[in-house]
Amino acid sequence: MLPKTIEWKENKVFILDQRRLPEEENYLECHDAFTVAEAIKTLAIRGAPAIGIAAAMGIALGALGIDKRDFHSFYGELLSICDTLKQTRPTAINLRWALKRMREVCEANKGMDVGVIKECLIQEAIAILEEDVEINKKIGEMGKDLIRNGDTILTHCNTGALATGGYGTALGVVRRAWEERKGIKVVATETRPLFQGSRLTTWELKQEGIPVSLITDHMAGYLMQKEEIDLVMVGADRIARNGDVANKIGTYTLAVLAREHGIPFYVAAPLSTFDPTIKTGEEIPIEERGEEEITTPWGKRIAPEDVGVRNPAFDITPHRYVMAIVTEKGVIRPPFEEGVRRLWGEANG
Ligand code: MRU
């Protein structure tokens, strides 16, 4: 069984430190919101749904540490903790979505004793985690028929149990197809520069017994040309109203290659990954990370000291490359705008 990605236990948050996987299964014990914020920022926990859960638990921890007894002072401090957590990673909307949900719990209980509000916040954070696992299982169910017996699926980054509360989104669909005894194989890209594919995806799949081959990112085109890939299935960090998808850097390249080779390109994501406030992917903020991730992998310098570096962590795949988006409430097909509006509306009342 896969270890838990994140857990609330005895008023502490335990985060499986993904920076050390697969060599070590080590848990960070977080006593305050700032340690959780640091864990998100440094990718000890990563993947859009997982950082949403971590942010919610960070708020619950932060609330426990506030000693104010009147609502206004308490809420003022909580909003500043929200702000700290919001600054950690800009692209995945799930983080903002979870923070909004936590703020709403606070506001809805305004008249209550601060002690009661703290308990409500803890329960809400745990609910966000538990709901996420259920949502992922539904995504798996909705998407499983996109995978046929014998298919080889190319996936990018890590979208499995580690990137979520459990089970996974794109990898959840793969997992569900495997549970149905479809004879499938996975090709996982290593996913530079932080190697979520080679370190995390292959590790997860091996534990489940799902056949997986690891490739470097730029080998994908060759395998497609050789007809060794039947479909591409990836996750998302934010989806615009028109269906444009922000996901791990390199996703766009795979989508263009898939189109060139007539290979279906699918995205699997919970409805909390959709951003109804933005029309197209151009409005999605793309996180730029530190240059040392590229110049100094594993602590070893591999580039000249003064070289210029770009390190965008995500890219935007225009909706015209996406054949379908699998959500917990159904599969959305182009044109996406209408389906996105309907399913997002259903999920959010
Ligand atoms: O930088 P990361 O590791 O947080 O990026 C993760 C991804 O891009 C995933 O594909 C995405 O969050 C979907 S996870 C279910």
Boltz pocket constraint, residues with backbone or C-beta under 6 A from the ligand:
constraints:
  - pocket:
      binder: B
      contacts: [[A, 45], [A, 46], [A, 47], [A, 48], [A, 49], [A, 92], [A, 156], [A, 157], [A, 158], [A, 159], [A, 160], [A, 163], [A, 164], [A, 168], [A, 169], [A, 170], [A, 196], [A, 234], [A, 235], [A, 236], [A, 237], [A, 247], [A, 248], [A, 249], [A, 268], [A, 313]]
      max_distance: 6.0
